[in-house]
Amino acid sequence: MESEQSQSFNDRISQWVADQGFWFQLRYSMAGSGMKGRLTFHLMKMAFRLMIFIILVALGTWVYLIKRTESPRFFKSLNAEVKKGLSAKELEFGFQHSQGNFEIGRIAAEGGPETFFTSFEARAIRGKMGLLDGIVGRWDPGVISIAKLDLELRAGADDADSARKFSESLLRKPTKVDLKTFEIGDANIRWGYSERTQGSITSSALNAQRTTDGWKLVFKGGWFSQNWLQKLEIVTIVAVCNGDELVFEKAELKQGAATVDFSGLRVTGSERPRVDGVAKIRNLDISQALPIALETFVEGTISGDFRVFGSTNNSEGIGFDGQVVLDGKDSISLRERIHILKALSVVDFSRNYHRVDFHEGTFLMKSYSGGLEIRELKLKAEDIFTLEGAMNVRLPTDAEVQEAIAKGTATDNSILFSGERESASVQTKKVESEFSLKKAGQAARIREGMQSAESLSLFDRLGLGNELRILQAQEAERRSRMLQYEGDFRVTIPGDAFERAKWLKEQYPVDPSTGRIPIKVPIEGGLYEITLKQAEEVYQQAKQ
C-alpha cells in the first residue's frame, strides 16, 4: 500500500517538475550532484546566454551588411574610391546591390590632368559582390558586364611627365578590387582632337582582359574609322596595350567585298603618340580616299599597301602613303560631272565620255595634314582615254574662302549639279533632324557665353558633346566643297575625235608618234572650277 502511495507521489512530483520549464528541470536533475552539479548548471546557463548574444550580434551584422550599400556613407566612400582610382576630375553614378550582385545603372566621369581619357560614360554595369566584399580581403567581382560604353581618349600630352601619368592611370591596379575582365556589349571609343587626327570604334562588342603588364582588347563587329577610312566593318581587332605602346596583333576590317588589314600596326606612347604600320587595302571604294564632295565625280575601287604614319597629337595628324595599281580587279571611273568630259562628249560624234572607265594604270597617293596628293598618275581607259599627271588637294586660305563665297564658286548653280545638291540637302536635313532644337540652343548659349557648361550636369555635358560631333561632321562636308585643287594633267583621245570640228583639229593636232590627240589640262581652283576653262575653250572652238 505504501509503495503504491509512494509511486503516486513520485508521479505527481515528476508531472509538476515537467510543467516548470527547461531551466528548472535542468537544475532539479543536477540537485543531487552537489557542488559539481550546481557549477555545471551555472556554466550551461552562461553558455546559453552567450549563444543568444552571438546570434543577436550575427543578426545585427547581417542586417548591417545588407543595408550598408544603401547608406550615404557607403556611397560617398565608394564615389571617392572610384574617383581616385580613375584620377577623374568629376564623377557621377548610381549604385545598387542585391542577391550577391552589384549594378550601376549609369556612370559618367570627366578626365583630369592625369587620366588617359577626357570623358567616359557607361550604362548597366553588373558584377558579383558578396556581403563581405570591400570589407575583408580583395573584392573579386568576376567578369564585369557593361551594356554600353562611350569613351573619349586623350590624343596625347603636353610633356613626357604627363604622358607617364596617363600610362599609369591606365595600368593602375586597384588595391581593394581585383579587376580582371570586362565584357562590353556596345563599345564606342573615340580619339583625336581635330579632323586630321580623329578616329573611332563604334557599336562594337569588346572583351578587355588584364595581362601581367597591361590590357588585351578584343573587338568583334561594329565600325572602325580613321581619317578617310570611314565606316569599315570590324571583323576582328586584337590589340595589346602596355605602358609603352599599343600593338594591333590582328586587325581585319571589311566593307562589302573590300578588305583592310593593318595587323602589326603600333602606336608608341609619348606626349606625341607615334603611329607606324602598314594598311593592306584590297578593292576599297575610292570614295573612302577622296573628299566627300568628290564622291559624285569619281567612283571605283582601289588596292594597295599604304604606310600609316603620323601622330594623334599634332596638327598634321595621321597620314597614309602608298601606290595604287589597277590590275584588272579594280577600276576607276570619271563621270560627266567633270566639265571637260561633258565638252568632249559634245564635240566627238563617234564616242561619248559620260563615263570613262580606267582598268589599267598606277599612281601614288598620299593623304596627310588635311590634304591629298596624287603623283605619277598613269591611267588608261582602253583606246578611248588616257590620263597622266599629278594633283594636290589642300585646304583653302581665308582669302580663298572669302573669294569663293563672293564669287559663288563654293557651289555650282548649273543644272549639272542640281541632283547632287538636292541629295546633299536631303541628307543634311535627315542628320539635322536628329539634333534637337533644345540641345542646339543649349550649345549655342554655351558658345556665346550666355550659359556656362558647368551649370549642366555631367551627363548633360557628355550628351551635348555627342550632339556637337554631328555638327562637326556636317561642317567637314561643307569644308570639303571649298578645298583647292592644283595640278597638271595630260589626256589623250583618239586621233579622229575632232574630225567634224575644224578649229579644234587645228588647235589640238594629232601626235604622229602615237596617233592620238594630246590635251593639256591644268587644274586650279575649287571643286566646281576643275577643267572648267578647258571645257569652255572646247565649246568655243567647236562653235567656230
KEDREN-132689 format. One record per residue (C-alpha): y, x, z; residue in one letter; residue number from 1. Coordinates in steps of 0.25 Angstrom, whole numbers, plus 5000, padded with zeros to 4 digits. Each point is the difference from the previous one (the first is absolute). Layout:
SITE; Y; X; Z; a; NUM
...
//
This chain:
SITE; 5000; 5000; 5000; m; 1
SITE; 5009; 5011; 5004; e; 2
SITE; 4997; 5008; 4987; s; 3
SITE; 5004; 4988; 4992; e; 4
SITE; 5013; 4998; 5007; q; 5
SITE; 5003; 5015; 4998; s; 6
SITE; 4997; 4999; 4985; q; 7
SITE; 5009; 4988; 4999; s; 8
SITE; 5011; 5007; 5007; f; 9
SITE; 4999; 5012; 4992; n; 10
SITE; 5000; 4992; 4987; d; 11
SITE; 5013; 4993; 5005; r; 12
SITE; 5006; 5014; 5003; i; 13
SITE; 4996; 5005; 4986; s; 14
SITE; 5007; 4988; 4994; q; 15
SITE; 5012; 5002; 5008; w; 16
SITE; 5001; 5015; 4996; v; 17
SITE; 4998; 4996; 4985; a; 18
SITE; 5012; 4991; 5001; d; 19
SITE; 5009; 5011; 5006; q; 20
SITE; 5002; 5008; 4987; g; 21
SITE; 4997; 5013; 4994; f; 22
SITE; 5007; 5009; 5010; w; 23
SITE; 4995; 4993; 5013; f; 24
SITE; 4986; 5001; 4994; q; 25
SITE; 5001; 5014; 4998; l; 26
SITE; 5006; 5003; 5014; r; 27
SITE; 4989; 4991; 5006; y; 28
SITE; 4989; 5008; 4993; s; 29
SITE; 5005; 5013; 5005; m; 30
SITE; 5003; 4996; 5014; a; 31
SITE; 4986; 5004; 5004; g; 32
SITE; 5003; 5014; 4995; s; 33
SITE; 5010; 5004; 5011; g; 34
SITE; 5011; 5010; 4997; m; 35
SITE; 4994; 5004; 4986; k; 36
SITE; 4999; 4986; 4995; g; 37
SITE; 5015; 4997; 5004; r; 38
SITE; 5004; 5013; 4993; l; 39
SITE; 4993; 4997; 4988; t; 40
SITE; 5006; 4986; 5000; f; 41
SITE; 5014; 5006; 5001; h; 42
SITE; 4998; 5010; 4989; l; 43
SITE; 4994; 4989; 4990; m; 44
SITE; 5012; 4991; 5004; k; 45
SITE; 5010; 5012; 4996; m; 46
SITE; 4992; 5002; 4987; a; 47
SITE; 5001; 4986; 4996; f; 48
SITE; 5015; 5000; 5003; r; 49
SITE; 5002; 5013; 4992; l; 50
SITE; 4992; 4994; 4988; m; 51
SITE; 5009; 4988; 5000; i; 52
SITE; 5013; 5009; 5000; f; 53
SITE; 4994; 5008; 4989; i; 54
SITE; 4997; 4987; 4992; i; 55
SITE; 5015; 4995; 5002; l; 56
SITE; 5005; 5014; 4996; v; 57
SITE; 4992; 5000; 4988; a; 58
SITE; 5004; 4986; 4996; l; 59
SITE; 5015; 5004; 5002; g; 60
SITE; 4998; 5013; 4992; t; 61
SITE; 4993; 4992; 4989; w; 62
SITE; 5012; 4990; 5000; v; 63
SITE; 5010; 5011; 5000; y; 64
SITE; 4993; 5007; 4988; l; 65
SITE; 4999; 4987; 4992; i; 66
SITE; 5015; 4997; 5003; k; 67
SITE; 5006; 5014; 4999; r; 68
SITE; 5001; 4999; 4985; t; 69
SITE; 5009; 4988; 5001; e; 70
SITE; 5010; 5006; 5010; s; 71
SITE; 5014; 5005; 4996; p; 72
SITE; 4997; 5013; 5007; r; 73
SITE; 4987; 5003; 4991; f; 74
SITE; 5008; 4996; 4987; f; 75
SITE; 5012; 5009; 5004; k; 76
SITE; 4990; 5012; 5003; s; 77
SITE; 4992; 4998; 4987; l; 78
SITE; 5013; 4999; 4992; n; 79
SITE; 5005; 5013; 5006; a; 80
SITE; 4987; 5007; 4997; e; 81
SITE; 4999; 4995; 4986; v; 82
SITE; 5014; 5004; 4997; k; 83
SITE; 4998; 5013; 5006; k; 84
SITE; 4987; 5003; 4992; g; 85
SITE; 5007; 4996; 4987; l; 86
SITE; 5013; 5007; 5004; s; 87
SITE; 5007; 4987; 4995; a; 88
SITE; 5014; 4997; 5002; k; 89
SITE; 4998; 4985; 5001; e; 90
SITE; 4987; 4992; 5002; l; 91
SITE; 4997; 4985; 5000; e; 92
SITE; 4986; 4993; 5002; f; 93
SITE; 4992; 4990; 5007; g; 94
SITE; 4987; 5002; 5007; f; 95
SITE; 4988; 4991; 5004; q; 96
SITE; 4987; 5003; 5007; h; 97
SITE; 4988; 4991; 5000; s; 98
SITE; 4984; 5001; 5001; q; 99
SITE; 5000; 5015; 4999; g; 100
SITE; 5010; 5002; 4989; n; 101
SITE; 5014; 5002; 4998; f; 102
SITE; 5009; 4994; 4989; e; 103
SITE; 5014; 5004; 4996; i; 104
SITE; 5006; 4989; 4991; g; 105
SITE; 5011; 5008; 4994; r; 106
SITE; 5006; 5014; 5003; i; 107
SITE; 5012; 5007; 4994; a; 108
SITE; 5006; 5014; 5002; a; 109
SITE; 5012; 5007; 4995; e; 110
SITE; 4998; 5015; 4999; g; 111
SITE; 5007; 5010; 5008; g; 112
SITE; 5005; 5014; 4996; p; 113
SITE; 4986; 5006; 5003; e; 114
SITE; 4991; 4990; 4993; t; 115
SITE; 4992; 5000; 4987; f; 116
SITE; 5005; 4986; 4997; f; 117
SITE; 5013; 4993; 4999; t; 118
SITE; 4995; 4987; 5003; s; 119
SITE; 4986; 4992; 5000; f; 120
SITE; 4996; 4986; 5003; e; 121
SITE; 4985; 4996; 5002; a; 122
SITE; 4994; 4986; 5002; r; 123
SITE; 4988; 4994; 5007; a; 124
SITE; 4995; 5013; 5007; i; 125
SITE; 4987; 4999; 5007; r; 126
SITE; 4990; 5009; 5008; g; 127
SITE; 4992; 5001; 5013; k; 128
SITE; 5006; 5000; 5014; m; 129
SITE; 4991; 4999; 5013; g; 130
SITE; 5006; 4996; 5013; l; 131
SITE; 5001; 5015; 5005; l; 132
SITE; 5005; 5006; 4987; d; 133
SITE; 5013; 5006; 5002; g; 134
SITE; 4997; 5002; 5015; i; 135
SITE; 4988; 5008; 5001; v; 136
SITE; 4996; 5011; 4990; g; 137
SITE; 5004; 5000; 4985; r; 138
SITE; 5001; 4987; 4993; w; 139
SITE; 4991; 4999; 4988; d; 140
SITE; 5005; 4988; 4991; p; 141
SITE; 4989; 5003; 4990; g; 142
SITE; 5004; 4996; 4985; v; 143
SITE; 5014; 4994; 5000; i; 144
SITE; 5002; 4990; 4989; s; 145
SITE; 5014; 4997; 4995; i; 146
SITE; 5002; 4988; 4990; a; 147
SITE; 5013; 5006; 4994; k; 148
SITE; 5007; 5013; 5001; l; 149
SITE; 5014; 5003; 4994; d; 150
SITE; 5003; 5015; 5002; l; 151
SITE; 5013; 5007; 4995; e; 152
SITE; 4997; 5015; 5000; l; 153
SITE; 5011; 5011; 5002; r; 154
SITE; 5003; 5007; 4987; a; 155
SITE; 5001; 5014; 5007; g; 156
SITE; 5009; 5006; 5011; a; 157
SITE; 5013; 5007; 5001; d; 158
SITE; 4994; 5013; 5006; d; 159
SITE; 4987; 5007; 5003; a; 160
SITE; 5001; 4996; 5015; d; 161
SITE; 5001; 4985; 4996; s; 162
SITE; 4988; 5001; 4990; a; 163
SITE; 4992; 5006; 5011; r; 164
SITE; 5003; 4989; 5009; k; 165
SITE; 4997; 4990; 4989; f; 166
SITE; 4986; 5006; 4999; s; 167
SITE; 4998; 5000; 5015; e; 168
SITE; 5003; 4985; 5001; s; 169
SITE; 4990; 4997; 4989; l; 170
SITE; 4989; 5009; 5006; l; 171
SITE; 5002; 4997; 5015; r; 172
SITE; 4988; 4995; 5008; k; 173
SITE; 5004; 4990; 5011; p; 174
SITE; 4995; 5004; 5014; t; 175
SITE; 4995; 4987; 5005; k; 176
SITE; 4995; 4993; 4987; v; 177
SITE; 4990; 5005; 4990; d; 178
SITE; 5005; 4996; 4986; l; 179
SITE; 4989; 5004; 4990; k; 180
SITE; 4999; 4989; 4989; t; 181
SITE; 5010; 4990; 4994; f; 182
SITE; 4995; 4989; 4990; e; 183
SITE; 5012; 4994; 4992; i; 184
SITE; 4998; 4989; 4991; g; 185
SITE; 5014; 5000; 4993; d; 186
SITE; 5007; 5014; 5001; a; 187
SITE; 5014; 5002; 4994; n; 188
SITE; 5005; 5014; 5001; i; 189
SITE; 5013; 5005; 4993; r; 190
SITE; 5006; 5013; 4999; w; 191
SITE; 5013; 5007; 4994; g; 192
SITE; 5014; 4997; 5002; y; 193
SITE; 5005; 4999; 4986; s; 194
SITE; 4995; 4994; 4986; e; 195
SITE; 4996; 5014; 4996; r; 196
SITE; 4991; 5002; 5012; t; 197
SITE; 4995; 4986; 5004; q; 198
SITE; 4986; 4997; 5000; g; 199
SITE; 4990; 4990; 5006; s; 200
SITE; 4986; 4995; 5003; i; 201
SITE; 5000; 4985; 5002; t; 202
SITE; 4990; 4989; 5003; s; 203
SITE; 4989; 5010; 5002; s; 204
SITE; 4988; 5000; 5010; a; 205
SITE; 5002; 5012; 5009; l; 206
SITE; 4990; 5007; 5009; n; 207
SITE; 5006; 5011; 5008; a; 208
SITE; 4991; 5009; 5009; q; 209
SITE; 5005; 5011; 5009; r; 210
SITE; 4994; 5014; 4997; t; 211
SITE; 5000; 5013; 5008; t; 212
SITE; 5013; 5004; 4995; d; 213
SITE; 5007; 4987; 4994; g; 214
SITE; 4996; 4988; 4992; w; 215
SITE; 4991; 4995; 4989; k; 216
SITE; 5006; 4989; 4992; l; 217
SITE; 4991; 4991; 4990; v; 218
SITE; 5007; 4990; 4991; f; 219
SITE; 4993; 4989; 4992; k; 220
SITE; 5007; 4991; 4991; g; 221
SITE; 5014; 4997; 4999; g; 222
SITE; 5011; 5007; 4992; w; 223
SITE; 5006; 5014; 4999; f; 224
SITE; 5014; 5003; 4995; s; 225
SITE; 5007; 5013; 4998; q; 226
SITE; 5012; 5002; 4991; n; 227
SITE; 4997; 4995; 4987; w; 228
SITE; 4985; 4998; 5004; l; 229
SITE; 5002; 4985; 5004; q; 230
SITE; 4989; 4990; 5005; k; 231
SITE; 4988; 5008; 4998; l; 232
SITE; 4988; 4993; 5006; e; 233
SITE; 4993; 5009; 5010; i; 234
SITE; 4985; 5002; 4998; v; 235
SITE; 4999; 5010; 5012; t; 236
SITE; 5009; 5009; 5007; i; 237
SITE; 4995; 5010; 5010; v; 238
SITE; 5011; 5009; 5007; a; 239
SITE; 4998; 5010; 5011; v; 240
SITE; 5013; 5002; 5009; c; 241
SITE; 5001; 5012; 5010; n; 242
SITE; 5012; 5007; 5005; g; 243
SITE; 5003; 5008; 4988; d; 244
SITE; 4997; 4991; 4988; e; 245
SITE; 4995; 4987; 4994; l; 246
SITE; 4989; 5003; 4990; v; 247
SITE; 4994; 4989; 4991; f; 248
SITE; 4986; 5003; 4999; e; 249
SITE; 4997; 4988; 4991; k; 250
SITE; 5011; 4992; 4993; a; 251
SITE; 4995; 4990; 4989; e; 252
SITE; 5009; 4990; 4994; l; 253
SITE; 4999; 4990; 4988; k; 254
SITE; 5009; 4990; 4992; q; 255
SITE; 4991; 4992; 4991; g; 256
SITE; 4992; 5010; 4991; a; 257
SITE; 5010; 5011; 5005; a; 258
SITE; 4996; 5010; 5011; t; 259
SITE; 5008; 5010; 5008; v; 260
SITE; 4994; 5011; 5009; d; 261
SITE; 5008; 5009; 5009; f; 262
SITE; 4989; 5005; 5009; s; 263
SITE; 5003; 5014; 5006; g; 264
SITE; 5015; 4997; 5001; l; 265
SITE; 5007; 5006; 5012; r; 266
SITE; 5012; 4996; 5008; v; 267
SITE; 5004; 5012; 5008; t; 268
SITE; 5008; 4997; 5013; g; 269
SITE; 5013; 5006; 5003; s; 270
SITE; 5014; 4995; 5000; e; 271
SITE; 4999; 4998; 4985; r; 272
SITE; 4986; 4996; 4998; p; 273
SITE; 4995; 5006; 4987; r; 274
SITE; 4991; 4993; 4991; v; 275
SITE; 4990; 5008; 4991; d; 276
SITE; 4989; 4995; 4991; g; 277
SITE; 4995; 4994; 4987; v; 278
SITE; 4999; 4986; 4996; a; 279
SITE; 4990; 4997; 4989; k; 280
SITE; 5005; 4988; 4992; i; 281
SITE; 4991; 4993; 4990; r; 282
SITE; 5004; 4988; 4991; n; 283
SITE; 5012; 4997; 5009; l; 284
SITE; 5010; 4990; 4994; d; 285
SITE; 5012; 5008; 4996; i; 286
SITE; 5010; 4990; 5006; s; 287
SITE; 4996; 5006; 5013; q; 288
SITE; 5007; 5013; 4996; a; 289
SITE; 5012; 4994; 4994; l; 290
SITE; 5013; 4994; 5005; p; 291
SITE; 4998; 4985; 5003; i; 292
SITE; 5010; 4996; 4989; a; 293
SITE; 4991; 5008; 4989; l; 294
SITE; 4988; 4991; 5002; e; 295
SITE; 5003; 4991; 4989; t; 296
SITE; 5004; 5012; 4990; f; 297
SITE; 4987; 5008; 5002; v; 298
SITE; 4986; 4997; 5003; e; 299
SITE; 4986; 5006; 5000; g; 300
SITE; 4992; 5009; 5009; t; 301
SITE; 5000; 5015; 5004; i; 302
SITE; 4990; 5010; 5006; s; 303
SITE; 5002; 5014; 5006; g; 304
SITE; 5000; 5009; 5012; d; 305
SITE; 5013; 5000; 5007; f; 306
SITE; 5005; 5010; 5010; r; 307
SITE; 5006; 4993; 5012; v; 308
SITE; 5010; 5007; 5008; f; 309
SITE; 5013; 4999; 5008; g; 310
SITE; 5003; 4994; 5014; s; 311
SITE; 5002; 4987; 5006; t; 312
SITE; 5012; 5005; 5008; n; 313
SITE; 5010; 5006; 4989; n; 314
SITE; 5009; 4994; 4990; s; 315
SITE; 4991; 5004; 4988; e; 316
SITE; 4988; 4992; 5006; g; 317
SITE; 4986; 5000; 4994; i; 318
SITE; 4997; 5006; 4986; g; 319
SITE; 4989; 4998; 4989; f; 320
SITE; 4999; 5010; 4989; d; 321
SITE; 4989; 5001; 4989; g; 322
SITE; 4995; 4999; 4986; q; 323
SITE; 4996; 4986; 4993; v; 324
SITE; 4990; 5001; 4989; v; 325
SITE; 4997; 4988; 4991; l; 326
SITE; 4986; 5003; 4995; d; 327
SITE; 4996; 4986; 4995; g; 328
SITE; 4997; 4994; 5014; k; 329
SITE; 5015; 4998; 5002; d; 330
SITE; 5012; 4995; 4992; s; 331
SITE; 5015; 4998; 5001; i; 332
SITE; 5007; 4990; 4993; s; 333
SITE; 5015; 4999; 4997; l; 334
SITE; 5005; 4985; 4998; r; 335
SITE; 5011; 4995; 4991; e; 336
SITE; 5010; 4999; 5011; r; 337
SITE; 5003; 5014; 4997; i; 338
SITE; 5012; 4999; 4990; h; 339
SITE; 4995; 5010; 4990; i; 340
SITE; 4987; 4993; 4998; l; 341
SITE; 5006; 4987; 4997; k; 342
SITE; 5009; 5006; 4990; a; 343
SITE; 4989; 5007; 4993; l; 344
SITE; 4992; 4987; 4999; s; 345
SITE; 5012; 4994; 4993; v; 346
SITE; 5001; 5011; 4989; v; 347
SITE; 4986; 5004; 4998; d; 348
SITE; 4994; 4988; 4991; f; 349
SITE; 4986; 5006; 5001; s; 350
SITE; 4998; 5001; 5015; r; 351
SITE; 5005; 4995; 5013; n; 352
SITE; 5003; 5008; 5012; y; 353
SITE; 5000; 4988; 5010; h; 354
SITE; 4989; 5008; 5008; r; 355
SITE; 4997; 5014; 4998; v; 356
SITE; 4986; 5005; 5006; d; 357
SITE; 4998; 5014; 5003; f; 358
SITE; 4986; 5005; 5002; h; 359
SITE; 5001; 5015; 4998; e; 360
SITE; 5009; 5010; 5007; g; 361
SITE; 5005; 5007; 5012; t; 362
SITE; 5012; 5001; 5009; f; 363
SITE; 5004; 5006; 5014; l; 364
SITE; 5005; 4990; 5010; m; 365
SITE; 5008; 5004; 5013; k; 366
SITE; 5005; 4989; 5010; s; 367
SITE; 5009; 5006; 5011; y; 368
SITE; 5013; 4999; 5007; s; 369
SITE; 5002; 4986; 4995; g; 370
SITE; 4999; 5003; 4985; g; 371
SITE; 4989; 5001; 4989; l; 372
SITE; 4998; 5012; 4991; e; 373
SITE; 4992; 4999; 4987; i; 374
SITE; 4998; 5014; 4993; r; 375
SITE; 4992; 5005; 4988; e; 376
SITE; 4997; 4986; 4995; l; 377
SITE; 4992; 4999; 4987; k; 378
SITE; 4994; 4986; 4997; l; 379
SITE; 4994; 4994; 4987; k; 380
SITE; 4998; 4986; 4996; a; 381
SITE; 4991; 5002; 4988; e; 382
SITE; 5008; 5002; 4988; d; 383
SITE; 5011; 4990; 5004; i; 384
SITE; 5008; 5007; 5010; f; 385
SITE; 5001; 5014; 5007; t; 386
SITE; 5008; 5003; 5012; l; 387
SITE; 5004; 5014; 5006; e; 388
SITE; 5011; 5005; 5010; g; 389
SITE; 5004; 4999; 5014; a; 390
SITE; 5008; 4991; 5009; m; 391
SITE; 5005; 4999; 5014; n; 392
SITE; 5003; 4988; 5009; v; 393
SITE; 5009; 5001; 5011; r; 394
SITE; 5009; 4992; 5010; l; 395
SITE; 5014; 4997; 4995; p; 396
SITE; 5012; 5006; 5006; t; 397
SITE; 5010; 4991; 5007; d; 398
SITE; 5009; 5001; 4988; a; 399
SITE; 4989; 4996; 4990; e; 400
SITE; 4997; 4988; 5009; v; 401
SITE; 5014; 4995; 5000; q; 402
SITE; 5001; 5003; 4985; e; 403
SITE; 4987; 4992; 4997; a; 404
SITE; 5005; 4988; 5008; i; 405
SITE; 5013; 5001; 4993; a; 406
SITE; 4994; 5000; 4986; k; 407
SITE; 4989; 4990; 5004; g; 408
SITE; 4989; 5010; 4995; t; 409
SITE; 4992; 4999; 5014; a; 410
SITE; 4994; 4988; 4993; t; 411
SITE; 4998; 4996; 4985; d; 412
SITE; 5006; 4987; 4996; n; 413
SITE; 4992; 4999; 4987; s; 414
SITE; 4989; 4990; 4997; i; 415
SITE; 4991; 5012; 4999; l; 416
SITE; 4999; 5001; 5015; f; 417
SITE; 5002; 4985; 5004; s; 418
SITE; 4986; 4998; 5003; g; 419
SITE; 4999; 5012; 5009; e; 420
SITE; 5013; 4996; 5008; r; 421
SITE; 4994; 4986; 5002; e; 422
SITE; 4987; 5006; 5005; s; 423
SITE; 5007; 5009; 5009; a; 424
SITE; 5009; 4989; 5005; s; 425
SITE; 4988; 4991; 5004; v; 426
SITE; 4993; 5012; 5007; q; 427
SITE; 5013; 5003; 5008; t; 428
SITE; 5001; 4986; 5004; k; 429
SITE; 4986; 4999; 5004; k; 430
SITE; 5001; 5012; 5009; v; 431
SITE; 5014; 4996; 5006; e; 432
SITE; 4994; 4986; 5004; s; 433
SITE; 4992; 5008; 5010; e; 434
SITE; 5012; 5005; 5006; f; 435
SITE; 5005; 4989; 5009; s; 436
SITE; 5015; 4997; 5000; l; 437
SITE; 5000; 5002; 5015; k; 438
SITE; 4995; 5014; 5000; k; 439
SITE; 5008; 5004; 4988; a; 440
SITE; 5013; 4995; 5008; g; 441
SITE; 4995; 5007; 5012; q; 442
SITE; 4998; 5013; 4993; a; 443
SITE; 5014; 4999; 4994; a; 444
SITE; 5006; 4998; 5013; r; 445
SITE; 4994; 5012; 5005; i; 446
SITE; 5004; 5008; 4988; r; 447
SITE; 5015; 4995; 5002; e; 448
SITE; 5000; 5003; 5015; g; 449
SITE; 5001; 4985; 5004; m; 450
SITE; 4987; 5001; 5007; q; 451
SITE; 4993; 5012; 5007; s; 452
SITE; 4985; 5003; 4997; a; 453
SITE; 4999; 5002; 5015; e; 454
SITE; 5003; 4985; 5002; s; 455
SITE; 4987; 4996; 4993; l; 456
SITE; 4986; 5001; 5007; s; 457
SITE; 4991; 5012; 4995; l; 458
SITE; 4991; 4990; 4993; f; 459
SITE; 5012; 4994; 4992; d; 460
SITE; 5005; 5014; 4997; r; 461
SITE; 4987; 5004; 4994; l; 462
SITE; 4999; 4987; 4992; g; 463
SITE; 5014; 5002; 4995; l; 464
SITE; 4995; 5014; 4995; g; 465
SITE; 4989; 4994; 4992; n; 466
SITE; 5009; 4991; 4993; e; 467
SITE; 5010; 5011; 4997; l; 468
SITE; 4989; 5007; 4992; r; 469
SITE; 5000; 4988; 4991; i; 470
SITE; 5014; 5002; 4997; l; 471
SITE; 4998; 5015; 4998; q; 472
SITE; 4989; 4998; 4990; a; 473
SITE; 5010; 4990; 4992; q; 474
SITE; 5011; 5011; 5000; e; 475
SITE; 4990; 5010; 4995; a; 476
SITE; 4997; 4991; 4988; e; 477
SITE; 5015; 4998; 4997; r; 478
SITE; 5003; 5015; 5001; r; 479
SITE; 4989; 5003; 4990; s; 480
SITE; 5008; 4992; 4990; r; 481
SITE; 5011; 5010; 5001; m; 482
SITE; 4992; 5013; 4999; l; 483
SITE; 5006; 5010; 4990; q; 484
SITE; 4991; 5005; 4988; y; 485
SITE; 5002; 5014; 4994; e; 486
SITE; 4992; 5007; 4989; g; 487
SITE; 4997; 5003; 4986; d; 488
SITE; 4988; 4994; 4992; f; 489
SITE; 4996; 5002; 4985; r; 490
SITE; 4992; 4989; 4994; v; 491
SITE; 4993; 4999; 4986; t; 492
SITE; 4996; 4988; 4992; i; 493
SITE; 4993; 4999; 4986; p; 494
SITE; 5008; 5006; 4988; g; 495
SITE; 5001; 4987; 4993; d; 496
SITE; 5006; 4992; 5012; a; 497
SITE; 5014; 5000; 4994; f; 498
SITE; 4996; 4997; 4986; e; 499
SITE; 5009; 4988; 4999; r; 500
SITE; 5011; 5006; 5007; a; 501
SITE; 5007; 5010; 4991; k; 502
SITE; 5011; 5005; 5010; w; 503
SITE; 4989; 5001; 5011; l; 504
SITE; 4991; 5008; 4991; k; 505
SITE; 5012; 5010; 4997; e; 506
SITE; 5004; 5000; 5015; q; 507
SITE; 4986; 5003; 5004; y; 508
SITE; 4992; 5008; 4990; p; 509
SITE; 4985; 5002; 5000; v; 510
SITE; 4996; 5014; 5005; d; 511
SITE; 4992; 5006; 4989; p; 512
SITE; 4991; 5008; 5009; s; 513
SITE; 4994; 4987; 5007; t; 514
SITE; 5004; 4989; 4990; g; 515
SITE; 5006; 4992; 5012; r; 516
SITE; 5014; 4996; 5003; i; 517
SITE; 5006; 5007; 5013; p; 518
SITE; 5010; 4993; 5008; i; 519
SITE; 5008; 5007; 5012; k; 520
SITE; 5002; 4990; 5011; v; 521
SITE; 5008; 5005; 5012; p; 522
SITE; 4999; 4993; 5013; i; 523
SITE; 5013; 4998; 5008; e; 524
SITE; 5005; 4989; 5009; g; 525
SITE; 4994; 4988; 5008; g; 526
SITE; 4987; 4992; 4997; l; 527
SITE; 5006; 4990; 4990; y; 528
SITE; 5007; 5011; 4993; e; 529
SITE; 4987; 5008; 4996; i; 530
SITE; 5000; 5003; 4985; t; 531
SITE; 5011; 4989; 4998; l; 532
SITE; 5009; 5009; 4992; k; 533
SITE; 4988; 5004; 4991; q; 534
SITE; 4996; 4986; 4998; a; 535
SITE; 5015; 4996; 4996; e; 536
SITE; 5000; 5012; 4990; e; 537
SITE; 4987; 4995; 4993; v; 538
SITE; 5006; 4986; 4999; y; 539
SITE; 5013; 5004; 4994; q; 540
SITE; 4993; 5010; 4990; q; 541
SITE; 4990; 4989; 4996; a; 542
SITE; 5012; 4990; 4997; k; 543
SITE; 5006; 5010; 4991; q; 544
//
